[in-house]
Amino acid sequence: MDTVKIKVHQDIFDLSYAMLRELEIEISKSHFMEIGVRIDLAKQSISISYEHAKGVNKLLANNLPIPAMVLFRVQFEAVLRAFWIMFVADGNQIASLSFGYTMEEQFKKEKYPTATEMINLLASANLPARDVVEHFKMFKKYHLKQLNSFVHTGKQSFTRDLLGFDIEILMDVLRQSNNLVTIAAQLLFTLTLPDKQKYIGNLIQKYRHCFYMDQDVDNEKRQRVDSYFDGK
């Protein structure tokens, strides 16, 4: 990968991190409902996803794209997990996530739904946030297989280690990571007093270049990818 190109795009990394910092400050000064363990766990999962997002930003800015891809995959699951916890996890699953940190509990086998299972559960729940569930479905369709390959040091890792990444691919990863940040924050701000969901729209408008929007989609590339899936 061309290091010079990374430097040319350094302003995007800086702007992105400024956005994350601004959002972090807004969250820190917000007042949240105190309703119970389910909401506490959802908030915790969102907080974890937010830390992942900062890591993706820093890794890309420091020319470490492969670990950034791994963390991007983990960030997606943390956001997805927050919605699963909030809306469809049953009482036993919630209880198992809020354990007491004993030695015995650390070694118990975890039995939670996979990313695909969580998406299906959310889709079948017919939630008001259908656009978010659709985003999860599209993410799974277009990105999950490739990102899983990076996580497990599969074909994508070996190929990209040799060939590198086009800088525009990395910019798209950064922007889509930020999309996940706003999805998580949108859920978080439904729990504030007062509700702060409108803040997200203003944040996206202010930092427009840091996000991947519908109008940014390369339709020719999308059709090419879709033709691959259609042929399956």
C-alpha positions in Angstrom: 0.0 0.0 0.0 1.3 3.4 -0.9 2.3 5.3 2.3 2.1 8.6 0.5 -1.6 8.0 -0.2 -2.2 7.4 3.5 -0.6 10.7 4.3 -2.8 12.5 1.7 -5.8 11.1 3.5 -4.5 11.9 7.0 -7.0 14.8 7.2 -9.8 12.2 7.0 -8.4 10.2 9.9 -7.9 13.3 11.9 -11.5 14.5 11.2 -12.8 11.1 12.0 -11.1 11.0 15.3 -12.4 14.5 16.1 -15.9 13.2 15.4 -15.4 10.3 17.7 -14.1 12.6 20.4 -17.0 15.0 20.0 -19.4 12.1 20.3 -17.6 10.7 23.3 -18.0 14.1 25.1 -21.7 14.3 24.3 -22.2 10.8 25.6 -20.3 11.5 28.8 -22.4 14.5 29.7 -25.7 12.7 28.9 -28.1 11.4 31.6 -29.4 7.9 31.0 -32.4 6.0 32.2 -31.8 3.6 35.0 -34.1 0.7 34.1 -32.2 -2.6 34.7 -29.6 -5.1 33.7 -30.7 -5.4 30.0 -30.1 -1.7 29.3 -26.9 -1.7 31.3 -25.5 -4.6 29.2 -26.7 -2.9 25.9 -24.9 0.3 27.0 -21.8 -1.7 27.8 -21.8 -3.5 24.4 -22.1 -0.1 22.7 -19.2 1.3 24.8 -17.1 -1.7 23.7 -18.0 -1.1 20.1 -17.0 2.5 20.4 -13.6 1.5 21.7 -13.2 -0.8 18.6 -14.1 2.1 16.4 -11.3 4.2 17.8 -9.0 1.3 17.3 -10.0 0.9 13.6 -9.3 4.6 13.1 -5.9 4.5 14.7 -4.8 1.3 13.0 -5.8 2.6 9.5 -4.0 5.9 10.2 -0.9 4.0 11.2 -0.9 1.8 8.1 -2.0 -1.4 9.8 -5.0 -2.4 7.6 -5.2 -6.1 8.4 -5.7 -5.8 12.1 -8.0 -2.9 11.4 -10.2 -5.3 9.3 -10.2 -7.8 12.2 -11.3 -5.1 14.6 -13.9 -3.8 12.2 -15.5 -7.3 12.2 -15.5 -7.3 16.0 -16.9 -3.8 16.1 -19.8 -4.9 13.9 -20.6 -7.8 16.3 -20.5 -5.6 19.3 -23.1 -3.2 17.8 -25.2 -6.1 16.7 -24.9 -7.7 20.1 -26.2 -4.5 21.7 -29.4 -4.6 19.6 -29.8 -8.3 20.3 -29.4 -7.7 24.1 -31.8 -4.8 24.0 -34.6 -6.3 22.0 -34.5 -10.1 21.7 -32.3 -11.8 24.2 -34.2 -13.8 26.8 -33.9 -13.5 30.6 -31.5 -16.5 30.9 -29.2 -15.1 28.2 -29.2 -11.7 30.0 -28.4 -13.3 33.3 -25.5 -15.3 31.8 -24.0 -12.1 30.5 -24.0 -10.4 33.9 -22.0 -13.0 35.8 -20.0 -12.5 38.9 -16.4 -12.8 37.5 -15.6 -15.9 39.5 -12.9 -18.3 38.3 -15.5 -21.0 37.6 -17.6 -18.7 35.5 -14.6 -17.6 33.4 -14.3 -21.2 32.1 -17.9 -21.9 31.4 -18.7 -22.4 27.7 -20.6 -19.5 26.2 -23.7 -20.3 24.2 -24.9 -17.2 22.4 -26.3 -16.8 18.9 -24.0 -16.2 16.0 -24.0 -12.9 14.0 -26.3 -14.5 11.4 -28.6 -15.8 14.1 -28.8 -12.4 15.8 -29.7 -10.7 12.5 -32.4 -13.3 11.8 -33.8 -12.9 15.3 -33.9 -9.1 15.0 -35.5 -9.3 11.5 -38.2 -11.7 12.7 -38.9 -9.5 15.8 -40.4 -6.8 13.4 -38.8 -3.9 15.3 -39.5 -0.2 14.6 -35.8 0.1 13.7 -36.2 -1.8 10.5 -33.6 0.3 8.7 -31.0 -0.7 11.2 -31.8 -4.4 10.8 -31.6 -3.9 7.0 -28.2 -2.3 7.5 -27.1 -5.4 9.5 -28.4 -7.7 6.7 -26.5 -5.7 4.0 -23.4 -5.7 6.1 -23.6 -9.5 6.5 -24.2 -9.9 2.7 -21.3 -7.7 1.5 -18.7 -7.8 4.2 -19.0 -10.6 6.8 -17.4 -13.5 4.8 -14.4 -11.4 3.9 -14.0 -10.0 7.4 -14.3 -13.5 8.9 -11.4 -14.5 6.7 -9.2 -11.8 8.2 -10.2 -12.8 11.7 -9.3 -16.4 11.1 -6.2 -15.7 9.0 -7.8 -17.0 5.9 -7.4 -16.3 2.2 -8.1 -12.6 2.5 -5.3 -12.1 5.0 -2.7 -13.8 2.8 -3.9 -12.1 -0.4 -4.0 -8.6 1.1 -0.7 -9.1 2.9 0.9 -9.6 -0.6 -1.2 -7.2 -2.7 -2.1 -4.5 -0.2 -5.2 -2.4 -0.2 -6.4 0.4 -2.4 -6.6 3.5 -0.3 -10.3 4.0 -1.3 -11.1 0.6 0.2 -9.6 1.7 3.5 -11.5 5.0 3.3 -14.7 3.1 2.9 -13.8 0.9 5.9 -13.2 3.9 8.0 -16.5 5.5 7.0 -18.5 2.3 7.5 -16.9 1.9 10.9 -18.2 5.4 11.7 -21.6 4.3 10.3 -21.7 1.6 13.0 -20.7 4.2 15.6 -23.8 6.3 14.8 -26.1 3.2 14.7 -24.9 2.3 18.2 -25.1 5.9 19.4 -28.6 6.2 18.0 -29.7 3.3 20.2 -27.8 4.8 23.1 -29.5 8.2 22.8 -32.9 6.6 22.9 -32.0 5.9 26.6 -31.1 9.5 27.5 -33.2 12.0 29.4 -34.1 13.9 27.3 -34.0 11.8 24.1 -31.0 12.9 22.0 -31.4 11.0 18.7 -31.5 14.2 16.7 -27.9 14.8 17.7 -26.8 12.0 15.4 -28.2 13.7 12.3 -26.4 16.9 13.1 -23.1 15.0 13.7 -23.3 13.3 10.3 -24.0 16.6 8.6 -21.0 18.3 10.3 -18.6 15.4 9.5 -20.2 14.3 6.3 -16.8 13.1 4.7 -16.4 10.7 7.6 -19.5 8.6 6.7 -20.5 6.2 3.9 -23.9 7.3 2.7 -26.3 5.8 0.1 -25.2 8.4 -2.4 -21.6 7.2 -2.0 -22.4 3.7 -3.3 -20.7 2.8 -6.6 -23.7 1.3 -8.4 -21.5 -0.4 -11.0 -19.5 -2.2 -8.3 -22.6 -3.0 -6.4 -24.2 -4.6 -9.5 -21.0 -6.6 -10.1 -21.0 -8.0 -6.5 -24.8 -8.6 -6.7 -24.4 -10.6 -9.8 -22.0 -12.9 -7.9 -24.5 -13.5 -5.2 -27.3 -14.0 -7.8 -25.3 -16.7 -9.4 -25.0 -18.7 -6.3 
